[in-house]
Amino acid sequence: MLVVAAWSCMIPIMFGLFLYLCSVPALWPFIATYWIWVHYIDTSPAYGTRLSPWFRSLKIWQYFADYYPASYVPSDLYECDLPADRPYVFGYHPHGEGAMATFATEGTGFSRAFPGIRPHVLTLTSNFKIPLYREIIMALGVSSVSKRSCSNILSGKGWRGAPKFGPDGDRLPASAGEAITIVVGGAAESLSARPGTADLTLRKRLGFIKIAIQHGADLVPVFSFGENDIYQQMPNERGTTVYTVQKKFQSVFGFTFPLFHGRGLLNYNLGLLPYRRRIVSVIGRPIHVERTEKPTTEEVMRIQSLYIEELMRIWNTYKDEFAKTRTRELSIID
């Protein structure tokens, strides 16, 4: 609980620490240098080069995953084959904490199940302007969600390790095993998150599919059961004033703030901590795509239909096991 509480408050904690350091005149030259480095020099968020296997494997991340608890299930009960000889694009649904537990840390043991794959969870570029906090998320492999970042990672431009070799001893390209995890629905989907539901924003999200085709990266749908159960959200149905204000905020700033509540440190009724509800991320079967620098609209739509089909298969296969308290079936609302 303390680990989850600390992570939930990590941005204000790091920002407060930075302001405290700014109050020490002796540190001003170092702070000025750091500020210039963050804003004008460091390109790591666009390459995923600061991923630290040691930091991702710290015991605290296991505590983080155990809080819910969070786990993952490769589709077909560990028959999901993800060879590390190619790049991957993981599409994560719905928006939530499971992406952090499964793909940004080793709290659920991702690398033990899929050796050779380096996952990079993508987030808003603005998060890398927050001093000190940016260093933490980059050590977890988190990178910018910009098109440039996706291209750099999937093409292996950020790889600085030893040469990669396949099982037969053949040397593999730098892009082999590189993976990005995109929370496809983003801020818009978070507004629809309510316990017992699975309303996905997906139909018009074609950019991640186009990126996968351009780099020959296999697409892997991931559905996280229980993700929408860890918070309660205030009523904000389409057409209400609250919903209109949230959408307007999103259109201006690129993100929004769902009006939600969870539990507190010492009570289970009201607070900002997520409820302790089981989260199970099911990793689906990869959808193989042929590399095409300029994919046609028809090809993108064809791959999207296969992607949605696999996502629905995951839901129909596991809903009676992991979504017993659902109030309605999975729905793609936009």
C-alpha positions in Angstrom: 0.0 0.0 0.0 2.8 2.4 0.8 4.6 1.7 -2.5 1.4 2.4 -4.4 0.7 5.5 -2.4 4.3 6.8 -3.0 3.9 6.1 -6.8 0.5 7.9 -6.9 2.2 11.0 -5.4 5.5 10.7 -7.2 5.0 13.7 -9.4 4.3 16.2 -6.6 7.0 14.5 -4.4 9.7 14.9 -7.1 8.5 18.5 -7.9 8.6 19.4 -4.3 12.1 17.9 -3.9 13.3 19.9 -6.9 11.9 23.2 -5.4 13.6 22.4 -2.1 16.9 21.9 -4.0 16.3 25.2 -5.7 16.3 26.9 -2.3 20.0 26.0 -1.8 22.1 28.7 -3.5 25.1 26.4 -3.7 23.2 24.1 -6.0 22.0 26.8 -8.5 24.8 26.2 -11.1 24.0 22.4 -11.1 20.3 23.1 -11.3 20.7 25.5 -14.2 22.9 22.9 -16.0 20.3 20.2 -15.4 17.5 22.5 -16.6 19.3 23.1 -19.9 20.1 19.4 -20.2 16.4 18.5 -19.8 15.0 21.0 -22.2 17.6 21.3 -24.9 20.1 18.5 -24.9 18.8 15.1 -23.6 17.0 13.1 -26.3 16.7 9.9 -24.3 12.8 10.1 -24.1 12.7 9.7 -27.9 15.0 6.7 -28.1 14.3 4.7 -24.9 18.0 4.5 -24.1 17.8 4.9 -20.3 16.0 1.6 -19.6 17.7 0.0 -16.6 17.0 -3.7 -16.0 18.3 -3.4 -12.5 15.9 -0.6 -11.6 12.9 -2.4 -13.3 13.7 -5.5 -11.2 13.7 -3.8 -7.7 11.6 -5.5 -5.1 9.4 -2.4 -4.7 7.8 -3.1 -8.1 6.8 -6.6 -7.0 5.1 -4.9 -4.0 3.4 -2.5 -6.5 2.0 -5.4 -8.5 1.1 -7.4 -5.4 -1.1 -4.6 -4.1 -3.9 -5.2 -6.5 -2.7 -7.9 -7.3 -1.7 -7.4 -10.9 -0.6 -10.3 -13.2 -0.6 -11.2 -16.9 -1.7 -14.2 -18.8 -0.3 -14.8 -22.3 -3.2 -15.9 -24.5 -3.9 -19.6 -24.8 -2.4 -20.2 -21.4 1.3 -19.5 -22.1 1.1 -20.7 -25.7 1.6 -17.2 -27.0 4.9 -17.2 -28.9 6.7 -13.8 -29.0 10.2 -14.6 -30.5 12.7 -11.8 -29.9 13.8 -11.7 -33.6 11.4 -8.9 -34.5 10.0 -5.6 -33.1 6.5 -5.5 -31.5 3.7 -3.0 -30.9 1.6 -3.8 -27.8 -1.8 -2.2 -27.8 -3.0 -1.9 -24.3 -6.8 -1.7 -23.3 -8.3 -0.1 -21.3 -6.4 2.8 -19.9 -4.9 2.0 -16.4 -2.3 0.8 -13.9 -1.8 -2.7 -15.4 0.4 -1.3 -18.2 2.8 0.1 -15.5 2.9 -3.2 -13.6 3.3 -5.5 -16.6 5.3 -3.5 -19.1 7.2 -0.8 -17.2 8.5 -3.1 -14.3 9.4 -6.7 -13.6 6.7 -6.8 -10.9 4.9 -9.5 -12.9 8.0 -11.2 -14.4 7.5 -10.1 -18.0 11.1 -10.6 -19.1 11.3 -14.1 -17.6 8.4 -15.1 -19.8 9.5 -13.2 -22.9 13.3 -13.0 -22.8 15.0 -10.7 -25.3 12.0 -8.3 -25.6 12.6 -4.8 -24.3 9.2 -3.1 -23.6 8.8 0.7 -23.6 5.6 2.1 -22.3 4.8 5.3 -24.0 3.5 8.4 -22.3 3.0 12.1 -22.9 6.1 14.1 -23.9 5.3 16.7 -21.3 6.0 14.1 -18.5 9.7 14.3 -19.5 9.8 18.0 -18.6 9.1 17.2 -14.9 12.5 17.3 -13.1 13.7 14.2 -11.3 10.4 12.3 -12.1 11.6 12.0 -15.7 14.7 10.2 -14.5 12.6 7.6 -12.7 10.3 6.8 -15.6 13.1 6.7 -18.1 14.9 4.1 -16.0 11.7 2.0 -16.2 12.0 2.2 -20.0 9.1 4.7 -20.4 9.5 6.8 -23.5 7.7 9.6 -25.4 4.5 8.7 -27.3 5.6 10.9 -30.3 5.8 9.5 -33.8 9.5 10.1 -33.8 10.0 8.1 -30.6 7.9 5.2 -31.9 10.0 5.1 -35.1 13.4 5.4 -33.3 12.6 2.5 -30.9 11.1 0.1 -33.4 14.0 0.7 -35.8 16.5 0.0 -33.0 18.1 3.4 -33.1 18.2 3.6 -29.3 20.0 0.2 -28.9 23.5 0.6 -27.5 24.1 -2.9 -26.1 26.0 -5.9 -27.5 25.1 -7.3 -30.9 21.9 -9.5 -30.9 21.9 -13.1 -32.1 19.1 -15.5 -32.8 18.8 -19.1 -31.6 20.7 -20.4 -34.7 23.6 -17.9 -34.1 22.7 -15.5 -36.9 23.2 -11.9 -36.1 19.9 -10.0 -35.7 19.2 -6.3 -36.5 19.2 -3.8 -33.7 15.4 -3.6 -34.0 14.9 -7.2 -32.9 13.1 -7.5 -29.6 12.4 -3.8 -29.3 8.8 -3.2 -28.3 6.5 -0.2 -27.5 3.4 -0.4 -25.4 0.7 2.1 -26.4 -2.4 2.8 -24.3 -4.5 3.2 -27.4 -7.6 4.8 -25.8 -5.6 7.4 -23.9 -7.3 10.3 -22.1 -10.5 9.9 -24.0 -11.0 6.3 -22.9 -10.3 7.2 -19.2 -13.5 9.3 -19.2 -15.5 6.2 -20.0 -13.9 4.0 -17.3 -16.4 2.7 -14.8 -16.5 -0.5 -12.7 -18.1 -3.5 -14.5 -17.7 -1.9 -18.0 -15.2 -2.1 -20.9 -15.9 0.8 -23.3 -12.9 1.2 -25.6 -11.9 4.1 -27.7 -10.3 2.3 -30.7 -12.2 2.6 -34.0 -10.6 5.8 -35.1 -7.1 5.1 -33.6 -5.2 4.0 -36.6 -1.8 5.7 -36.0 -0.3 2.8 -34.0 -1.3 0.3 -36.7 0.3 2.4 -39.4 3.5 2.7 -37.3 3.6 -1.1 -36.9 3.2 -1.7 -40.6 5.9 0.9 -41.5 8.4 -0.9 -39.3 7.3 -4.5 -39.8 6.4 -4.8 -36.1 4.0 -7.5 -35.1 0.8 -6.1 -33.4 -0.1 -7.6 -30.0 -3.5 -6.8 -28.5 -3.5 -6.7 -24.7 -6.8 -6.5 -22.7 -6.5 -5.9 -18.9 -9.4 -7.3 -16.9 -10.3 -5.4 -13.7 -8.6 -2.2 -14.9 -11.8 -0.2 -14.7 -12.7 -1.5 -11.2 -9.9 0.2 -9.2 -11.5 3.6 -9.2 -15.0 5.1 -9.0 -15.7 8.0 -11.4 -18.2 10.8 -10.9 -21.1 10.8 -13.4 -20.0 12.4 -16.6 -22.1 10.9 -19.4 -21.9 12.4 -22.8 -23.9 15.7 -23.0 -23.4 16.6 -19.3 -21.5 19.8 -18.3 -18.7 17.8 -16.6 -18.1 15.7 -19.8 -18.1 18.8 -22.0 -15.5 20.6 -19.8 -13.3 17.5 -19.6 -13.3 17.1 -23.4 -12.6 20.8 -23.9 -9.6 20.5 -21.5 -8.4 17.5 -23.4 -8.6 19.2 -26.8 -6.5 22.2 -25.5 -3.9 20.4 -23.4 -3.8 16.9 -24.9 -4.9 15.2 -21.7 -7.7 15.4 -19.1 -8.4 14.7 -15.5 -11.2 12.2 -14.8 -13.1 13.1 -11.6 -12.5 9.9 -9.7 -12.0 8.6 -6.2 -10.7 5.4 -4.6 -9.7 4.6 -1.1 -7.5 6.3 1.5 -4.6 5.1 3.5 -6.7 4.5 6.6 -10.2 4.0 5.1 -11.7 2.1 2.3 -14.4 4.6 1.2 -12.8 7.8 0.0 -9.4 8.8 -1.1 -7.0 8.9 -4.1 -5.5 5.4 -3.8 -6.8 2.8 -6.2 -9.0 0.0 -4.7 -7.4 -3.3 -4.2 -9.0 -5.2 -7.1 -7.5 -7.9 -9.2 -6.0 -6.9 -12.5 -5.2 -9.5 -15.1 -3.7 -8.4 -18.4 -4.2 -11.0 -21.2 -1.5 -10.8 -23.9 -3.1 -11.9 -27.1 -1.8 -13.6 -30.2 0.6 -11.5 -32.3 -0.7 -10.2 -35.6 2.1 -10.5 -38.2 2.4 -7.6 -40.6 4.6 -7.1 -43.7 6.7 -4.0 -43.7 5.4 -1.3 -46.0 6.8 2.2 -45.9 3.5 3.7 -47.2 0.7 1.4 -46.3 -2.7 2.0 -48.0 -5.8 2.8 -46.1 -7.2 -0.5 -47.1 -4.2 -2.3 -45.6 -4.5 -0.4 -42.4 -8.2 -1.1 -42.1 -7.6 -4.8 -42.8 -5.0 -5.0 -40.0 -7.3 -3.1 -37.7 -10.1 -5.6 -38.3 -7.8 -8.5 -37.4 -6.7 -6.6 -34.3 -10.3 -6.0 -33.1 -11.1 -9.6 -33.9 -8.3 -10.8 -31.6 -9.3 -8.3 -28.9 -12.8 -9.6 -29.0 -11.6 -13.2 -28.8 -9.6 -12.4 -25.7 -12.7 -10.9 -24.1 -15.0 -13.8 -25.0 -12.5 -16.4 -23.9 -11.6 -14.9 -20.4 -14.6 -12.7 -19.4 -16.3 -15.4 -17.4 -13.1 -16.0 -15.5 -11.8 -12.5 -14.9 -14.9 -10.3 -15.4 -17.5 -12.1 -13.4 -19.0 -8.8 -12.0 -19.3 -7.1 -15.4 -22.5 -5.1 -16.0 -22.3 -5.2 -19.8 -20.2 -6.6 -22.6 -17.1 -5.1 -24.2 -18.0 -2.2 -26.5 -16.0 -0.1 -28.9 -17.6 3.3 -28.5 -15.4 5.4 -30.8 
